[in-house]
Amino acid sequence: MLDIKKLKSINPKLQKQVIIDEISNTYIAFLEFAGNDVSSYSLNNTKTGITANISSRTLTRWLQQEVVIIDGIDKGKNKRFNRLENIWIKIAIELRKFGVPLEGLKYIRTQLFDYTVGEFSMFKFQVLHNILLEKPKYLIISDEHEVGFYTYKNYASNVEKGFLFSHINIRFIDFIKEEFPNNNIHIDFGITNIIYDVEKVSLLFYLKTNDFQEMHITLSDEDTRLLYNSSELMKNDNLLSAIQKWEFDSIKIQINDETEFIIEN
């Protein structure tokens, strides 16, 4: 018989190894971006109200049971949930529809958020992976509430070979897109040589999420272009080509009234 208590006691080691294995196969600039201030500002530090359809009573209970966790300084505030937490809440709501109990939700959350290697939690890593690397994944929950992530191709292969036992299948990207309602994640912007350049990864993140007020692209002293939506690039071959080839002087991304991100070339 499977010893669940024993499995849960050794699971952090297994999850840590999973993260290590995935990190070792991920390019350097992505790893740097996953741990820098740009990604943290968007995913960890941008706070909103609750974006999920959940009752105040249920949310209060989840907070008490630590199914949902917020920073102590945000308790009582309207804008207290960061994007990662909002994504998780929506996934948790979906899992409840499949009958996952609160204790199961808490254990799943622990695997996603608390089993870390350095600065990398599995949850943030996979959110960024799904946005940036154009290989969306399924979030798989086993009947013992163990967590796994599979690309669509790997999932289909495992299903065909009968390697997967009973599980819940969550299309992870759908919940990420809800937190970036104007996203252009589906667009291939064709930025080249991205492996070692964190600024290219940062720009791609904002192009994909479309999470900015406006973008000023300075091609030369006398030529600055203004974007309000990254999809506009697909209608301007010359400007898109300049970005793809990194042939510009600077790009200023006005994220909101108080925050901007500047790339100097």
C-alpha positions as CSV (number, residue, x, y, z in Angstrom):
1,M,0.0,0.0,0.0
2,L,1.2,3.5,-0.8
3,D,2.3,5.3,2.3
4,I,1.0,8.9,1.7
5,K,2.6,10.4,4.9
6,K,6.0,9.0,3.9
7,L,5.5,10.2,0.3
8,K,4.7,13.7,1.5
9,S,7.7,13.7,3.7
10,I,10.1,12.9,0.8
11,N,8.2,14.9,-1.8
12,P,10.1,18.2,-1.2
13,K,13.3,16.4,-2.2
14,L,11.6,15.0,-5.3
15,Q,10.1,18.4,-6.2
16,K,13.4,20.2,-5.7
17,Q,15.1,17.7,-8.1
18,V,12.3,18.3,-10.6
19,I,13.0,22.1,-10.4
20,I,16.7,21.5,-10.6
21,D,16.3,19.3,-13.7
22,E,14.1,21.9,-15.5
23,I,16.3,24.8,-14.5
24,S,19.4,23.0,-15.9
25,N,17.6,22.7,-19.3
26,T,16.5,26.4,-19.4
27,Y,18.5,29.1,-21.0
28,I,20.5,31.6,-18.8
29,A,18.6,34.7,-19.7
30,F,15.2,33.2,-18.8
31,L,16.6,32.2,-15.4
32,E,17.9,35.7,-14.8
33,F,14.6,37.2,-15.8
34,A,12.7,34.8,-13.5
35,G,14.6,36.1,-10.5
36,N,14.9,39.8,-11.4
37,D,12.9,42.9,-10.5
38,V,11.0,43.1,-13.8
39,S,9.3,39.7,-13.4
40,S,8.8,40.2,-9.7
41,Y,7.1,43.6,-10.2
42,S,4.6,42.1,-12.6
43,L,3.9,38.8,-10.9
44,N,4.7,39.3,-7.2
45,N,4.4,43.0,-6.5
46,T,1.5,44.1,-8.6
47,K,-1.5,43.8,-6.3
48,T,-5.2,43.9,-7.3
49,G,-8.5,42.9,-5.8
50,I,-9.7,39.3,-6.2
51,T,-10.2,38.5,-9.9
52,A,-11.8,35.1,-9.3
53,N,-15.5,34.4,-8.9
54,I,-15.4,33.3,-5.2
55,S,-17.6,34.3,-2.2
56,S,-16.1,36.4,0.6
57,R,-17.0,33.5,3.0
58,T,-15.1,30.9,1.0
59,L,-12.1,33.2,0.5
60,T,-11.9,34.0,4.2
61,R,-12.0,30.3,5.0
62,W,-9.2,29.6,2.4
63,L,-7.1,32.4,4.0
64,Q,-7.6,30.9,7.4
65,Q,-6.7,27.4,6.1
66,E,-3.6,28.8,4.2
67,V,-5.0,27.6,0.9
68,V,-4.5,31.2,-0.1
69,I,-1.7,33.3,1.4
70,I,-1.2,37.0,1.3
71,D,1.5,39.3,2.8
72,G,0.7,40.4,6.3
73,I,0.8,44.1,5.4
74,D,-1.9,43.5,2.8
75,K,-4.5,42.1,5.2
76,G,-7.7,44.2,5.1
77,K,-6.7,46.0,1.9
78,N,-8.9,45.8,-1.3
79,K,-5.8,45.4,-3.5
80,R,-4.0,42.5,-1.7
81,F,-3.6,39.7,-4.2
82,N,-0.7,39.5,-6.6
83,R,-1.0,37.9,-10.0
84,L,0.5,34.6,-8.9
85,E,-2.0,34.3,-6.1
86,N,-4.9,35.2,-8.3
87,I,-3.9,32.6,-10.9
88,W,-3.7,30.0,-8.1
89,I,-7.1,31.0,-6.6
90,K,-8.7,30.3,-10.0
91,I,-7.0,27.0,-10.3
92,A,-8.0,26.1,-6.8
93,I,-11.7,26.9,-7.7
94,E,-11.4,24.6,-10.7
95,L,-9.9,21.8,-8.6
96,R,-12.7,22.1,-6.0
97,K,-15.1,21.2,-8.9
98,F,-13.3,17.9,-9.1
99,G,-13.8,17.3,-5.4
100,V,-10.3,18.2,-4.2
101,P,-10.6,18.9,-0.4
102,L,-9.1,21.9,1.3
103,E,-6.3,19.8,2.8
104,G,-5.5,18.6,-0.8
105,L,-5.5,22.2,-2.1
106,K,-3.1,23.2,0.7
107,Y,-0.8,20.4,-0.2
108,I,-0.9,21.2,-3.9
109,R,-0.2,24.9,-3.1
110,T,2.8,23.9,-1.0
111,Q,4.3,22.0,-3.9
112,L,3.8,24.8,-6.3
113,F,4.9,27.7,-4.1
114,D,7.1,26.4,-1.3
115,Y,9.3,23.8,-2.9
116,T,12.0,26.2,-4.1
117,V,15.5,26.2,-5.4
118,G,17.1,29.5,-4.6
119,E,14.7,32.2,-5.9
120,F,12.7,29.8,-8.0
121,S,9.3,28.4,-7.0
122,M,7.8,25.9,-9.4
123,F,4.7,28.1,-9.8
124,K,6.4,31.3,-10.9
125,F,8.8,29.4,-13.1
126,Q,5.9,27.6,-14.9
127,V,3.9,30.8,-15.3
128,L,6.9,32.5,-17.0
129,H,7.6,29.3,-19.0
130,N,4.1,29.3,-20.4
131,I,4.2,33.0,-21.3
132,L,7.6,33.1,-22.9
133,L,8.7,29.8,-24.3
134,E,5.7,29.1,-26.6
135,K,5.4,25.5,-25.2
136,P,2.3,25.7,-23.0
137,K,1.9,23.0,-20.4
138,Y,-0.8,21.0,-18.7
139,L,-0.8,21.1,-14.9
140,I,-1.5,17.5,-13.8
141,I,-2.8,16.6,-10.4
142,S,-2.7,12.9,-9.4
143,D,-5.3,11.2,-7.3
144,E,-2.9,11.6,-4.4
145,H,-2.6,15.4,-5.1
146,E,0.9,15.2,-6.5
147,V,1.8,17.9,-9.0
148,G,3.4,17.6,-12.5
149,F,3.7,19.8,-15.6
150,Y,3.7,18.4,-19.1
151,T,4.0,20.1,-22.5
152,Y,1.1,19.2,-24.7
153,K,3.4,17.0,-26.8
154,N,4.8,15.1,-23.8
155,Y,1.4,14.7,-22.3
156,A,-0.1,13.2,-25.5
157,S,2.9,10.9,-25.7
158,N,2.5,9.7,-22.1
159,V,-1.3,9.2,-22.5
160,E,-0.7,7.2,-25.7
161,K,1.8,5.0,-23.9
162,G,-0.5,4.5,-20.9
163,F,2.0,6.1,-18.5
164,L,-0.4,8.4,-16.7
165,F,-2.7,7.1,-14.1
166,S,-5.9,8.8,-12.9
167,H,-5.4,12.5,-12.7
168,I,-6.9,16.0,-13.2
169,N,-5.8,17.9,-16.2
170,I,-5.6,21.7,-16.0
171,R,-4.8,23.8,-19.1
172,F,-2.5,26.1,-17.3
173,I,-2.1,28.9,-19.9
174,D,-5.9,29.7,-19.8
175,F,-5.6,30.8,-16.1
176,I,-2.5,32.9,-16.9
177,K,-4.2,34.7,-19.8
178,E,-7.0,35.8,-17.5
179,E,-4.5,37.9,-15.5
180,F,-3.3,39.6,-18.6
181,P,-6.7,40.3,-20.4
182,N,-5.1,42.2,-23.3
183,N,-2.4,39.6,-23.8
184,N,-0.8,38.7,-27.2
185,I,0.8,35.5,-25.9
186,H,-0.2,33.7,-29.2
187,I,2.0,36.0,-31.3
188,D,5.5,35.0,-32.3
189,F,7.4,38.3,-32.3
190,G,10.5,36.6,-33.7
191,I,13.1,38.2,-31.5
192,T,16.4,36.4,-32.2
193,N,19.4,35.4,-30.1
194,I,17.4,35.5,-26.9
195,I,19.3,32.8,-25.0
196,Y,21.9,35.0,-23.2
197,D,20.2,38.5,-23.2
198,V,17.9,39.2,-20.3
199,E,16.8,42.5,-21.8
200,K,15.4,40.6,-24.8
201,V,13.5,38.3,-22.5
202,S,12.2,41.3,-20.6
203,L,11.0,43.0,-23.8
204,L,9.4,39.7,-25.0
205,F,7.5,39.4,-21.7
206,Y,5.9,42.8,-22.2
207,L,5.2,42.2,-25.8
208,K,3.5,38.9,-25.0
209,T,1.6,40.1,-21.9
210,N,0.8,43.5,-23.5
211,D,1.0,44.7,-19.9
212,F,1.9,48.4,-20.5
213,Q,0.3,51.7,-21.1
214,E,2.5,52.7,-24.0
215,M,5.9,51.8,-25.5
216,H,8.3,54.4,-26.9
217,I,10.7,52.8,-29.5
218,T,13.5,55.2,-30.5
219,L,15.1,54.1,-33.7
220,S,17.3,57.2,-34.0
221,D,17.5,60.8,-32.7
222,E,14.7,61.9,-35.0
223,D,12.6,58.8,-35.1
224,T,10.6,57.6,-32.2
225,R,7.5,55.3,-32.6
226,L,4.7,54.9,-30.1
227,L,2.8,51.7,-29.4
228,Y,-0.3,51.2,-27.3
229,N,-0.7,47.5,-28.1
230,S,2.1,45.1,-29.1
231,S,-0.1,43.6,-31.8
232,E,0.5,46.8,-33.8
233,L,4.0,45.5,-34.6
234,M,2.5,42.9,-36.8
235,K,1.2,45.7,-39.1
236,N,4.5,47.4,-39.3
237,D,7.2,45.2,-40.9
238,N,10.0,47.8,-40.7
239,L,9.5,48.4,-37.0
240,L,9.1,44.7,-36.2
241,S,12.3,44.0,-38.1
242,A,14.1,46.6,-36.1
243,I,13.1,45.0,-32.9
244,Q,13.8,41.5,-34.1
245,K,17.3,42.5,-35.1
246,W,17.8,44.7,-32.1
247,E,18.4,47.7,-34.3
248,F,17.1,50.6,-32.2
249,D,18.5,53.2,-29.8
250,S,16.2,52.6,-26.9
251,I,12.8,51.4,-25.8
252,K,10.9,52.9,-22.9
253,I,8.0,50.8,-21.6
254,Q,5.6,52.9,-19.6
255,I,4.0,50.2,-17.4
256,N,1.8,52.5,-15.4
257,D,1.7,56.1,-14.3
258,E,4.5,55.5,-11.7
259,T,6.7,52.8,-13.3
260,E,8.7,52.5,-16.4
261,F,11.3,50.1,-17.8
262,I,14.0,51.3,-20.2
263,I,16.2,49.3,-22.5
264,E,19.3,51.0,-23.9
265,N,20.9,49.5,-26.9
